């Protein structure tokens, strides 16, 4: 989990994750073209993200494609945020259900 | 099997998402948690998945009389390492209209843990993110269940449990 926080502590790495969220499965060349940074710089940041489990890769032919893996962030959410949100979110989802049922009954 | 061969089939139509998680367990226990209807319900919004788990068999996920979640065919069944399924989402008219995609589960032992990789592909371009948006919560719940024996109870994670007959 230390690695996840360290990886997320850098704005360029967050930017890379945002790019992958917008379009998943990009090659190094595609990511490099979008960022004002050397190929080596992008590679270095991708490696940190990979080691933290936030980016996972697959080969397609000669290309190595990068995918956003949001699961480690979900684990952080479930460990801390989820506990606080539980009563709050379930009250809201009850409210939503009540309102929607009401609408249907009309 | 090297990575290149494993994914040689990828790259026909549409987009693909990949989710990975490390779980401290054995491939056998992980396989059981994926294919046991009761265990599955404990980390999949309370929804079990029923199937014979043989190649070519059908599967169905849902809470009878409450909601249908998904159905499809088990295309490849290689316990305890690899499961490939066709996937039809059923929980709303919007997701039904997205048609059939594919889900591949791969279990790789790493030290005393397993890496589980779920690849959801053959999604249409600009596929509805609801189709694959549930995976992080499901995988987090699966990890919690196998490592602690407890259910993940964060909001929504057991939405339909106890819903049958309610």
Interface residues (C-beta under 8 A of the other chain):
Chain A: X24 X25 X53 X56 X58 X59 X60 X61 X67 X69 X70 X71 X73 X74 X75 X77 X78 X82 X83 X85 X86 X89 X90 X93
Chain B: X3 X4 X7 X10 X11 X15 X16 X17 X18 X19 X20 X21 X22 X117 X119 X135 X136 X137 X139 X140 X141 X143 X144 X152 X153 X154 X155 X156 X157
